[in-house]
């Protein structure tokens, strides 16, 4: 597999966020999530471990019953079965990795 350059995969849409799937297998999924302010992924139950790296921007992450301010270069880990979601505050790029 060839290296992936994130800068070449960034795509924004004013209507809704774009999950650009960079890799997918039966056990691993890796979308690059590009969001404009006000866009959100509603909290949902995760069937796998979720790892979220904030490449750029700011937002609010729901992790269980907690709200976490998302900032550049932050990593958030959501254990399997934990409620998770995010809302964009400032144009945001998040690399997500789902394992399990």
Beta strands, then each sheet from edge to edge (+ up, - down):
strand 1: 18-24
strand 2: 28-35
strand 3: 40-45
strand 4: 49-63
strand 5: 66-70
strand 6: 75-78
strand 7: 83-99
sheet 1: 1+ 2- 7+ 3-
sheet 2: 1+ 2- 7+ 4- 5+
sheet 3: 1+ 2- 7+ 4- 6+
end
